[in-house]
Structure formats: structure tokens, C-alpha cells
Amino acid sequence: MKHFIVATHGYFSREIINSAALILGGGLDILSLCMCETTTGDDIRAALWQKLDSCAPDDDVIIMADVLGGSICTLCSEFMADPRVHIITGVNMPMLLTVLGMQEFMDTKSLIEECLRSAREGVCYVNQLSSQAAGEDELL
């Protein structure tokens, strides 16, 4: 089984999960970790230990963090000695929707690769795409 955690600065993790639930039409079983003014490193560690303790030995835990090298990503990386833990940075909506939509159809390694691909492809300059599309239409 795969378990998911979104770990970010501020309340971004909570809100991106809420937005994904709105798009997908339901509540999502994803742990949100928010590093904010009232959160300590020990709070984050405790939540991660609790999550890992609730997972089976053959489960995988995919953590999607906001910034490589950020405080919350660094805290999560303390748990990488556990072979169940996989950390991806640069969480965005395409990544989150991909992980939720494809989790049942892919092994963890393939799912992570697909998440990275969709996250990259989801970042674009729409004006440029629009200009390119207009140019292509003129050629037809």
C-alpha cells in the first residue's frame, strides 16, 4: 500500500490537498505537514513517526515537499533511513493529481517517475504556448 504526505512551509500543504479533493470529488487520505510559526521540528518528527508506525513493513510512504533544502524537507529527510520513505520536492497540483490518480496502477518507482514528469510538464509559459498554437493553426 502507498501512503502520501504533503510537507510544506505555511499552510500550502493543507490547501493543495483541499484543492485536489475539490477536483477529485472527495476526501483524501493524505497527511498534511505544515511548517509554520507555531510548529516545531519535534512536531513534524512526531507526526512522521506516528505515520510510519501506522504503516505496514511493506508499505511505501511518498513525501511530497515544497522546497529542496527547506526546513521541512530537511526534517523529512531524517527518515530516509527507513526504506519505505521516498521524498520528492517541488510539489505542485499536477504532481499531486498524478500520484492520486495513478497510485493503484504503478509500482512506487514508476509512480515517482511519472509524478516528476507531470510536475515538470505542468510548468509552462501559457502565452508562449498560445502563440505557438496560433502559428500552427496558420500553417494548416
DSSP file (Angstrom, degrees, kcal/mol; ACC not computed):
  #  RESIDUE AA STRUCTURE BP1 BP2  ACC     N-H-->O    O-->H-N    N-H-->O    O-->H-N    TCO  KAPPA ALPHA  PHI   PSI    X-CA   Y-CA   Z-CA
    1    1 A M              0   0    0      0, 0.0    59,-2.5     0, 0.0     2,-0.4   0.000 360.0 360.0 360.0 147.6    0.0    0.0    0.0
    2    2 A K  E     -a   60   0A   0     57,-0.2     2,-0.3    59,-0.1    59,-0.2  -0.881 360.0-166.4-108.4 138.8    1.1    3.5   -0.7
    3    3 A H  E     -a   61   0A   0     57,-2.6    59,-3.0    -2,-0.4     2,-0.4  -0.923   9.6-147.7-121.7 148.8    0.7    6.4    1.8
    4    4 A F  E     -ab  62  30A   0     25,-0.5    27,-2.2    -2,-0.3     2,-0.4  -0.936  14.3-178.4-126.6 141.5    1.1   10.1    0.9
    5    5 A I  E     -ab  63  31A   0     57,-2.3    59,-3.3    -2,-0.4     2,-0.5  -0.999  12.0-158.0-132.8 134.6    2.3   13.1    2.9
    6    6 A V  E     -ab  64  32A   0     25,-2.7    27,-3.0    -2,-0.4     2,-0.5  -0.976  15.9-173.9-111.9 122.8    2.5   16.7    1.6
    7    7 A A  E     +ab  65  33A   0     57,-2.3    59,-1.4    -2,-0.5     2,-0.3  -0.960  17.1 146.5-123.9 116.4    5.0   18.7    3.6
    8    8 A T  E     - b   0  34A   0     25,-2.5    27,-2.8    -2,-0.5     2,-0.3  -0.891  49.9 -91.8-142.5 169.0    5.3   22.4    3.1
    9    9 A H  E >  S- b   0  35A   0     -2,-0.3     3,-1.1    25,-0.2    27,-0.2  -0.621  95.4  -5.4 -78.3 145.2    6.0   25.8    4.6
   10   10 A G  T 3  S-     0   0    0     25,-3.1     3,-0.4    -2,-0.3    25,-0.3  -0.290 119.5 -46.4  65.0-153.5    2.9   27.6    5.8
   11   11 A Y  T 3> S+     0   0    0      1,-0.2     4,-2.2    23,-0.1    -1,-0.2   0.147 100.2 113.3-102.4  18.6   -0.4   26.0    5.1
   12   12 A F  H <> S+     0   0    0     -3,-1.1     4,-2.7     1,-0.2     5,-0.3   0.890  74.9  54.3 -57.4 -42.0    0.3   25.3    1.4
   13   13 A S  H  > S+     0   0    0     -3,-0.4     4,-1.8     1,-0.2    -1,-0.2   0.924 109.3  47.1 -61.1 -44.5    0.1   21.5    2.0
   14   14 A R  H  > S+     0   0    0      1,-0.2     4,-2.1     2,-0.2    -1,-0.2   0.914 115.6  45.4 -63.0 -42.3   -3.3   21.7    3.6
   15   15 A E  H  X S+     0   0    0     -4,-2.2     4,-2.4     2,-0.2    -2,-0.2   0.849 109.8  51.7 -75.4 -34.3   -4.7   23.9    0.9
   16   16 A I  H  X S+     0   0    0     -4,-2.7     4,-2.3     2,-0.2    -1,-0.2   0.870 111.3  50.0 -69.9 -33.4   -3.3   21.9   -2.1
   17   17 A I  H  X S+     0   0    0     -4,-1.8     4,-2.3    -5,-0.3    -2,-0.2   0.922 110.7  49.3 -66.0 -43.9   -4.8   18.8   -0.6
   18   18 A N  H  X S+     0   0    0     -4,-2.1     4,-1.9     1,-0.2    -2,-0.2   0.900 111.5  49.5 -60.7 -40.7   -8.1   20.6   -0.2
   19   19 A S  H  X S+     0   0    0     -4,-2.4     4,-2.2     2,-0.2    -1,-0.2   0.901 110.0  50.1 -66.3 -41.1   -7.9   21.7   -3.8
   20   20 A A  H  X S+     0   0    0     -4,-2.3     4,-2.9     1,-0.2     5,-0.2   0.898 109.3  52.1 -63.0 -39.8   -7.1   18.2   -5.0
   21   21 A A  H  X>S+     0   0    0     -4,-2.3     5,-2.1     1,-0.2     4,-1.5   0.877 108.2  51.8 -63.6 -37.0  -10.1   16.9   -3.1
   22   22 A L  H  <5S+     0   0    0     -4,-1.9    -2,-0.2     3,-0.2    -1,-0.2   0.919 113.7  43.3 -64.0 -43.8  -12.3   19.5   -4.8
   23   23 A I  H  <5S+     0   0    0     -4,-2.2    -2,-0.2     1,-0.2    -1,-0.2   0.906 119.6  41.8 -67.6 -42.8  -11.0   18.4   -8.2
   24   24 A L  H  <5S-     0   0    0     -4,-2.9    -1,-0.2     2,-0.2    -2,-0.2   0.583 110.7-119.8 -86.8 -10.3  -11.3   14.7   -7.5
   25   25 A G  T  <5S+     0   0    0     -4,-1.5     2,-0.3    -5,-0.2    -3,-0.2   0.895  72.5  46.8  79.9  41.2  -14.6   15.0   -5.7
   26   26 A G  S   <S-     0   0    0     -5,-2.1    -2,-0.2    -6,-0.1    -1,-0.2  -0.964  88.1 -59.4 173.3 173.2  -13.9   13.7   -2.2
   27   27 A G        -     0   0    0     -2,-0.3     2,-0.4    -3,-0.1    -9,-0.0  -0.457  47.6-145.8 -71.5 144.5  -11.9   13.5    0.9
   28   28 A L        -     0   0    0     -2,-0.1     2,-1.5     2,-0.1    -7,-0.1  -0.908  12.6-134.3-117.1 141.0   -8.3   12.3    0.5
   29   29 A D        +     0   0    0     -2,-0.4   -25,-0.5     2,-0.0     2,-0.4  -0.607  59.3 130.5 -92.8  75.4   -6.3   10.3    2.9
   30   30 A I  E     -b    4   0A   0     -2,-1.5     2,-0.4   -27,-0.1   -25,-0.2  -0.995  55.9-128.0-130.7 132.4   -3.2   12.4    2.8
   31   31 A L  E     -b    5   0A   0    -27,-2.2   -25,-2.7    -2,-0.4     2,-0.5  -0.665  21.0-152.3 -80.0 130.4   -1.2   13.7    5.8
   32   32 A S  E     -b    6   0A   0     -2,-0.4     2,-0.5   -27,-0.2   -25,-0.2  -0.912   8.6-168.5-104.1 125.0   -0.6   17.4    5.6
   33   33 A L  E     -b    7   0A   0    -27,-3.0   -25,-2.5    -2,-0.5     2,-0.5  -0.968   5.8-170.2-114.6 121.0    2.5   18.7    7.4
   34   34 A C  E     -b    8   0A   0     -2,-0.5     2,-0.9   -27,-0.2   -25,-0.2  -0.942  13.1-156.7-115.9 118.3    2.7   22.5    7.8
   35   35 A M  E     +b    9   0A   0    -27,-2.8   -25,-3.1    -2,-0.5     2,-0.2  -0.830  41.3 140.7 -91.8 106.6    5.9   24.2    9.0
   36   36 A C    >   -     0   0    0     -2,-0.9     3,-1.5   -27,-0.2    -2,-0.0  -0.679  67.6 -71.1-135.7-171.0    4.5   27.5   10.3
   37   37 A E  T 3  S+     0   0    0      1,-0.3    -2,-0.0    -2,-0.2     0, 0.0   0.798 129.9  41.1 -57.7 -31.8    5.1   29.9   13.2
   38   38 A T  T 3  S+     0   0    0      2,-0.1     2,-0.4     0, 0.0    -1,-0.3   0.432  97.3  93.2 -98.8   0.0    3.6   27.5   15.8
   39   39 A T    <   -     0   0    0     -3,-1.5     2,-0.3     4,-0.0    -4,-0.0  -0.771  56.1-161.6 -98.6 137.5    5.1   24.3   14.5
   40   40 A T     >  -     0   0    0     -2,-0.4     4,-1.8     1,-0.1     3,-0.3  -0.721  33.8-110.8-108.5 164.7    8.4   22.9   15.8
   41   41 A G  H  > S+     0   0    0     -2,-0.3     4,-2.7     1,-0.2     5,-0.2   0.872 120.7  57.0 -58.7 -36.8   10.7   20.4   14.3
   42   42 A D  H  > S+     0   0    0      1,-0.2     4,-2.5     2,-0.2    -1,-0.2   0.853 102.5  54.8 -64.8 -33.8    9.7   18.0   17.1
   43   43 A D  H  > S+     0   0    0     -3,-0.3     4,-2.1     2,-0.2    -1,-0.2   0.925 110.7  45.4 -62.6 -44.3    6.0   18.4   16.0
   44   44 A I  H  X S+     0   0    0     -4,-1.8     4,-2.4     2,-0.2    -2,-0.2   0.932 113.3  49.5 -65.5 -46.0    7.0   17.4   12.4
   45   45 A R  H  X S+     0   0    0     -4,-2.7     4,-2.8     1,-0.2     5,-0.2   0.920 110.3  50.9 -59.1 -44.0    9.1   14.4   13.6
   46   46 A A  H  X S+     0   0    0     -4,-2.5     4,-2.5     1,-0.2    -1,-0.2   0.906 110.3  49.1 -61.6 -42.3    6.3   13.2   15.9
   47   47 A A  H  X S+     0   0    0     -4,-2.1     4,-2.2     2,-0.2    -1,-0.2   0.900 112.6  48.2 -65.2 -39.8    3.8   13.3   13.1
   48   48 A L  H  X S+     0   0    0     -4,-2.4     4,-2.7     2,-0.2     5,-0.2   0.918 111.5  49.0 -66.8 -43.1    6.1   11.4   10.8
   49   49 A W  H  X S+     0   0    0     -4,-2.8     4,-2.6     1,-0.2    -2,-0.2   0.920 111.2  50.8 -60.7 -42.9    6.9    8.8   13.4
   50   50 A Q  H  X S+     0   0    0     -4,-2.5     4,-1.2    -5,-0.2    -2,-0.2   0.918 111.8  47.0 -61.5 -43.7    3.2    8.3   14.1
   51   51 A K  H >X S+     0   0    0     -4,-2.2     3,-0.6     1,-0.2     4,-0.5   0.941 113.5  47.3 -63.7 -47.6    2.5    7.9   10.3
   52   52 A L  H >< S+     0   0    0     -4,-2.7     3,-1.1     1,-0.2    -2,-0.2   0.880 108.5  55.4 -62.9 -37.7    5.3    5.4    9.9
   53   53 A D  H 3< S+     0   0    0     -4,-2.6    -1,-0.2     1,-0.2    -2,-0.2   0.791 106.1  52.5 -64.5 -26.6    4.2    3.4   12.9
   54   54 A S  H << S+     0   0    0     -4,-1.2     2,-0.3    -3,-0.6    -1,-0.2   0.551  96.4  87.4 -85.9  -7.1    0.8    3.1   11.4
   55   55 A C  S << S-     0   0    0     -3,-1.1     6,-0.0    -4,-0.5   -52,-0.0  -0.661  81.2-114.4 -95.8 148.3    2.2    1.7    8.1
   56   56 A A    >   -     0   0    0     -2,-0.3     3,-1.7     1,-0.1    -1,-0.1  -0.356  32.0-107.1 -73.0 158.5    2.9   -1.9    7.4
   57   57 A P  T 3  S+     0   0    0      0, 0.0    -1,-0.1     0, 0.0    -2,-0.0   0.779 120.4  45.9 -59.3 -27.5    6.5   -3.0    6.8
   58   58 A D  T 3  S+     0   0    0      2,-0.1     2,-0.1    26,-0.0    -2,-0.0   0.324  91.9 105.7-100.2   9.0    5.9   -3.5    3.1
   59   59 A D    <   -     0   0    0     -3,-1.7     2,-0.4   -57,-0.0   -57,-0.2  -0.403  62.7-135.9 -78.1 161.9    4.1   -0.2    2.6
   60   60 A D  E     -a    2   0A   0    -59,-2.5   -57,-2.6    -2,-0.1     2,-0.5  -0.950   7.5-154.9-118.2 144.0    5.6    2.8    0.9
   61   61 A V  E     -ac   3  85A   0     23,-3.4    25,-2.6    -2,-0.4     2,-0.6  -0.964   7.7-163.5-120.7 113.4    5.4    6.4    2.1
   62   62 A I  E     -ac   4  86A   0    -59,-3.0   -57,-2.3    -2,-0.5     2,-0.5  -0.871   4.2-163.4-101.4 117.8    5.8    9.1   -0.5
   63   63 A I  E     -ac   5  87A   0     23,-3.6    25,-3.1    -2,-0.6     2,-0.7  -0.889   2.6-162.9-102.6 124.9    6.5   12.5    0.9
   64   64 A M  E     -ac   6  88A   0    -59,-3.3   -57,-2.3    -2,-0.5    25,-0.2  -0.928  16.3-175.9-109.0 109.8    6.0   15.4   -1.4
   65   65 A A  E     -ac   7  89A   0     23,-3.2    26,-2.2    -2,-0.7    25,-0.7  -0.606  27.1-131.0-104.9 164.1    7.8   18.5   -0.1
   66   66 A D  S    S+     0   0    0    -59,-1.4    24,-0.6     1,-0.2     2,-0.5   0.948  82.9  23.6 -81.4 -49.7    7.8   22.1   -1.4
   67   67 A V  S >  S-     0   0    0     22,-0.1     3,-2.0    23,-0.1     6,-0.3  -0.967  71.8-125.1-130.9 125.5   11.5   23.1   -1.5
   68   68 A L  T 3  S+     0   0    0     -2,-0.5     3,-0.1     1,-0.3    21,-0.0  -0.484 103.9  15.6 -60.9 127.3   14.7   21.1   -1.7
   69   69 A G  T 3  S+     0   0    0      1,-0.3    -1,-0.3    -2,-0.2     2,-0.0   0.345  95.8 134.9  86.8  -6.5   16.8   22.1    1.3
   70   70 A G  S <> S-     0   0    0     -3,-2.0     4,-2.7     1,-0.1    -1,-0.3  -0.286  71.1-104.2 -70.4 162.4   13.9   23.8    3.0
   71   71 A S  H  > S+     0   0    0      1,-0.2     4,-2.1     2,-0.2     5,-0.1   0.880 119.4  45.9 -58.5 -42.0   13.5   23.2    6.7
   72   72 A I  H  > S+     0   0    0      2,-0.2     4,-2.3     1,-0.2    -1,-0.2   0.880 112.9  49.6 -73.5 -35.4   10.5   20.8    6.4
   73   73 A C  H  > S+     0   0    0     -6,-0.3     4,-2.2     2,-0.2    -2,-0.2   0.904 110.4  51.8 -65.0 -40.5   12.2   18.8    3.6
   74   74 A T  H  X S+     0   0    0     -4,-2.7     4,-0.6     2,-0.2    -2,-0.2   0.904 109.6  49.3 -62.5 -41.9   15.3   18.6    5.7
   75   75 A L  H >< S+     0   0    0     -4,-2.1     3,-1.1    -5,-0.2     4,-0.2   0.923 111.7  48.8 -62.5 -44.1   13.3   17.2    8.7
   76   76 A C  H >< S+     0   0    0     -4,-2.3     3,-2.1     1,-0.3    -2,-0.2   0.865 101.9  63.3 -63.7 -35.2   11.6   14.7    6.4
   77   77 A S  H >< S+     0   0    0     -4,-2.2     3,-1.5     1,-0.3    -1,-0.3   0.702  85.4  74.5 -66.4 -17.0   15.0   13.6    5.1
   78   78 A E  T << S+     0   0    0     -3,-1.1     3,-0.4    -4,-0.6    -1,-0.3   0.704  94.4  54.5 -62.7 -18.2   15.9   12.4    8.6
   79   79 A F  T X  S+     0   0    0     -3,-2.1     3,-1.7    -4,-0.2     6,-0.3   0.347  74.8 100.2 -99.4   4.8   13.5    9.5    7.9
   80   80 A M  T <   +     0   0    0     -3,-1.5    -1,-0.2     1,-0.3    -2,-0.1   0.648  64.8  76.5 -69.1 -13.3   15.1    8.3    4.7
   81   81 A A  T 3  S+     0   0    0     -3,-0.4    -1,-0.3    -4,-0.2    -2,-0.1   0.772  79.3  83.6 -65.3 -23.2   17.0    5.5    6.6
   82   82 A D  S X  S-     0   0    0     -3,-1.7     3,-2.1     1,-0.1    -3,-0.0  -0.729  81.4-144.7 -78.8 119.1   13.6    3.8    6.5
   83   83 A P  T 3  S+     0   0    0      0, 0.0    -1,-0.1     0, 0.0    -3,-0.1   0.641  95.1  65.6 -64.5 -12.3   13.4    2.1    3.1
   84   84 A R  T 3  S+     0   0    0    -24,-0.1   -23,-3.4     2,-0.0     2,-0.4   0.681  84.2  92.3 -78.5 -17.3    9.6    2.8    2.9
   85   85 A V  E <   +c   61   0A   0     -3,-2.1     2,-0.4    -6,-0.3   -23,-0.2  -0.661  48.1 174.8 -90.8 129.1   10.2    6.6    2.8
   86   86 A H  E     -c   62   0A   0    -25,-2.6   -23,-3.6    -2,-0.4     2,-0.5  -1.000  12.8-158.4-130.2 130.0   10.5    8.3   -0.6
   87   87 A I  E     -c   63   0A   0     -2,-0.4     2,-0.4   -25,-0.2   -23,-0.2  -0.942  10.3-179.2-118.5 129.5   10.8   12.1   -0.8
   88   88 A I  E     -c   64   0A   0    -25,-3.1   -23,-3.2    -2,-0.5     2,-0.3  -0.965  13.2-153.6-119.7 138.8   10.0   14.2   -3.9
   89   89 A T  E     +c   65   0A   0     -2,-0.4   -23,-0.2   -25,-0.2   -22,-0.1  -0.719  66.3  51.1-110.2 166.9   10.4   18.0   -3.9
   90   90 A G  S    S-     0   0    0    -25,-0.7   -24,-0.2   -24,-0.6    -1,-0.2   0.800  71.9-164.6  82.6  32.1    8.7   20.7   -5.9
   91   91 A V        +     0   0    0    -26,-2.2     2,-0.3    -3,-0.2    -1,-0.2  -0.199  18.7 158.7 -54.0 134.0    5.1   19.6   -5.1
   92   92 A N     >  -     0   0    0      1,-0.1     4,-2.4   -76,-0.0     5,-0.2  -0.900  54.6 -90.3-145.7 176.1    2.5   21.1   -7.4
   93   93 A M  H  > S+     0   0    0     -2,-0.3     4,-2.9     1,-0.2     5,-0.3   0.902 122.1  52.6 -63.2 -43.3   -1.0   20.2   -8.4
   94   94 A P  H  > S+     0   0    0      0, 0.0     4,-2.1     0, 0.0    -1,-0.2   0.918 111.6  48.4 -58.2 -39.7   -0.1   18.1  -11.5
   95   95 A M  H  > S+     0   0    0      2,-0.2     4,-2.5     1,-0.2    -2,-0.2   0.948 113.6  45.8 -62.2 -48.5    2.2   16.0   -9.3
   96   96 A L  H  X S+     0   0    0     -4,-2.4     4,-2.1     1,-0.2     5,-0.2   0.913 113.3  48.3 -64.2 -44.1   -0.4   15.5   -6.6
   97   97 A L  H  X S+     0   0    0     -4,-2.9     4,-2.4     1,-0.2    -1,-0.2   0.877 111.9  51.2 -64.9 -36.3   -3.2   14.6   -9.0
   98   98 A T  H  X S+     0   0    0     -4,-2.1     4,-2.5    -5,-0.3     5,-0.2   0.944 109.4  48.6 -64.5 -47.9   -0.8   12.2  -10.8
   99   99 A V  H  X S+     0   0    0     -4,-2.5     4,-0.9     1,-0.2    -2,-0.2   0.889 116.3  43.9 -61.6 -37.9    0.1   10.4   -7.6
  100  100 A L  H  < S+     0   0    0     -4,-2.1     4,-0.2    -5,-0.2    -1,-0.2   0.883 118.0  43.3 -74.7 -37.6   -3.5   10.1   -6.5
  101  101 A G  H  < S+     0   0    0     -4,-2.4    -2,-0.2    -5,-0.2    -1,-0.2   0.775 122.7  34.8 -79.1 -26.4   -4.8    9.0   -9.9
  102  102 A M  H >X S+     0   0    0     -4,-2.5     3,-1.6    -5,-0.2     4,-0.9   0.461  83.9 102.2-108.5  -2.8   -2.1    6.6  -10.8
  103  103 A Q  T 3< S+     0   0    0     -4,-0.9     3,-0.3     1,-0.3    -1,-0.1   0.806  84.0  48.2 -57.0 -34.0   -1.2    5.0   -7.4
  104  104 A E  T 34 S+     0   0    0     -4,-0.2    -1,-0.3     1,-0.2    -2,-0.1   0.657 113.0  47.9 -80.8 -14.5   -3.2    1.8   -8.0
  105  105 A F  T <4 S+     0   0    0     -3,-1.6     2,-0.3     2,-0.1    -1,-0.2   0.489 107.1  52.9-106.3  -5.0   -1.7    1.2  -11.4
  106  106 A M  S  < S-     0   0    0     -4,-0.9     2,-0.1    -3,-0.3    -1,-0.0  -0.948  75.7-116.8-134.8 150.4    2.0    1.7  -10.9
  107  107 A D     >  -     0   0    0     -2,-0.3     4,-2.6     1,-0.1     5,-0.2  -0.361  47.0 -98.4 -73.0 168.1    4.8    0.5   -8.6
  108  108 A T  H  > S+     0   0    0      1,-0.2     4,-2.6     2,-0.2     5,-0.2   0.897 121.1  50.4 -60.4 -45.0    6.3    3.1   -6.4
  109  109 A K  H  > S+     0   0    0      1,-0.2     4,-2.1     2,-0.2    -1,-0.2   0.936 114.2  44.3 -60.8 -46.8    9.4    3.7   -8.6
  110  110 A S  H  > S+     0   0    0      1,-0.2     4,-2.5     2,-0.2    -1,-0.2   0.882 112.2  53.5 -65.1 -38.5    7.3    4.2  -11.7
  111  111 A L  H  X S+     0   0    0     -4,-2.6     4,-2.5     2,-0.2    -2,-0.2   0.916 108.5  49.0 -63.0 -43.4    4.8    6.4   -9.9
  112  112 A I  H  X S+     0   0    0     -4,-2.6     4,-2.4     2,-0.2    -2,-0.2   0.923 111.1  50.0 -62.8 -43.8    7.6    8.7   -8.7
  113  113 A E  H  X S+     0   0    0     -4,-2.1     4,-2.1     1,-0.2    -2,-0.2   0.913 112.0  47.9 -60.2 -42.8    9.0    8.9  -12.2
  114  114 A E  H  X S+     0   0    0     -4,-2.5     4,-2.7     2,-0.2     5,-0.2   0.875 109.7  53.2 -66.8 -37.5    5.5    9.8  -13.5
  115  115 A C  H  X S+     0   0    0     -4,-2.5     4,-2.4     2,-0.2    -2,-0.2   0.921 109.5  48.2 -62.6 -44.0    5.0   12.4  -10.8
  116  116 A L  H  X S+     0   0    0     -4,-2.4     4,-2.1     2,-0.2    -2,-0.2   0.909 112.4  49.5 -63.3 -41.7    8.2   14.1  -11.7
  117  117 A R  H  X S+     0   0    0     -4,-2.1     4,-2.6     1,-0.2    -2,-0.2   0.944 113.2  45.1 -62.1 -48.4    7.3   14.1  -15.4
  118  118 A S  H  X S+     0   0    0     -4,-2.7     4,-1.5     1,-0.2    -1,-0.2   0.859 111.0  53.9 -67.6 -34.2    3.9   15.5  -14.8
  119  119 A A  H  < S+     0   0    0     -4,-2.4     4,-0.3    -5,-0.2    -1,-0.2   0.926 111.9  44.9 -64.1 -43.4    5.2   18.1  -12.4
  120  120 A R  H >< S+     0   0    0     -4,-2.1     3,-1.4     1,-0.2    -2,-0.2   0.928 113.5  49.0 -65.6 -45.1    7.7   19.3  -15.0
  121  121 A E  H 3< S+     0   0    0     -4,-2.6    -1,-0.2     1,-0.3    -2,-0.2   0.746 102.3  64.3 -68.6 -22.4    5.2   19.3  -17.8
  122  122 A G  T 3< S+     0   0    0     -4,-1.5     2,-0.7    -5,-0.2    -1,-0.3   0.576  87.8  79.9 -77.3  -8.4    2.7   21.3  -15.6
  123  123 A V    <   +     0   0    0     -3,-1.4     2,-0.3    -4,-0.3    -1,-0.1  -0.889  64.0 132.5-101.9 114.5    5.1   24.3  -15.5
  124  124 A C        -     0   0    0     -2,-0.7     2,-0.8     4,-0.0     3,-0.1  -0.982  61.4-108.8-155.4 163.8    4.8   26.3  -18.7
  125  125 A Y    >>  -     0   0    0     -2,-0.3     4,-1.8     1,-0.2     3,-0.5  -0.870  30.1-163.6 -97.5 102.6    4.5   29.8  -20.1
  126  126 A V  H 3> S+     0   0    0     -2,-0.8     4,-2.8     1,-0.2     5,-0.2   0.831  84.1  59.9 -63.6 -35.8    1.0   29.8  -21.4
  127  127 A N  H 3> S+     0   0    0      1,-0.2     4,-2.3     2,-0.2    -1,-0.2   0.919 107.2  47.2 -57.4 -43.2    1.4   32.9  -23.6
  128  128 A Q  H <> S+     0   0    0     -3,-0.5     4,-2.5     2,-0.2    -1,-0.2   0.909 111.5  50.1 -66.3 -41.7    4.2   31.2  -25.5
  129  129 A L  H  X S+     0   0    0     -4,-1.8     4,-2.5     1,-0.2    -2,-0.2   0.908 110.8  50.4 -61.0 -41.1    2.1   28.0  -25.9
  130  130 A S  H  X S+     0   0    0     -4,-2.8     4,-2.2     2,-0.2    -2,-0.2   0.904 110.7  48.5 -64.2 -42.2   -0.8   30.2  -27.2
  131  131 A S  H  X S+     0   0    0     -4,-2.3     4,-2.2     2,-0.2    -2,-0.2   0.904 112.4  48.8 -64.4 -42.2    1.5   31.9  -29.7
  132  132 A Q  H  X S+     0   0    0     -4,-2.5     4,-2.1     1,-0.2    -2,-0.2   0.911 111.2  49.6 -64.3 -42.1    2.9   28.6  -30.9
  133  133 A A  H  X S+     0   0    0     -4,-2.5     4,-2.1     1,-0.2    -1,-0.2   0.889 109.7  51.4 -65.1 -39.1   -0.6   27.1  -31.3
  134  134 A A  H  X S+     0   0    0     -4,-2.2     4,-1.6     1,-0.2    -1,-0.2   0.903 110.1  49.9 -64.5 -40.5   -1.7   30.2  -33.3
  135  135 A G  H  X S+     0   0    0     -4,-2.2     4,-1.1     1,-0.2    -2,-0.2   0.881 109.8  50.4 -64.5 -38.3    1.3   29.8  -35.6
  136  136 A E  H  X S+     0   0    0     -4,-2.1     4,-1.0     1,-0.2     3,-0.3   0.886 106.9  54.4 -67.9 -38.4    0.5   26.2  -36.1
  137  137 A D  H >< S+     0   0    0     -4,-2.1     3,-0.5     1,-0.2    -1,-0.2   0.876 104.7  54.7 -62.0 -37.1   -3.1   26.9  -37.0
  138  138 A E  H 3< S+     0   0    0     -4,-1.6    -1,-0.2     1,-0.2    -2,-0.2   0.816 103.7  56.0 -66.9 -29.8   -2.0   29.4  -39.7
  139  139 A L  H 3<        0   0    0     -4,-1.1    -1,-0.2    -3,-0.3    -2,-0.2   0.758 360.0 360.0 -73.8 -23.4    0.1   26.7  -41.3
  140  140 A L    <<        0   0    0     -4,-1.0    -1,-0.3    -3,-0.5    -2,-0.2   0.467 360.0 360.0 -84.4 360.0   -2.9   24.3  -41.6
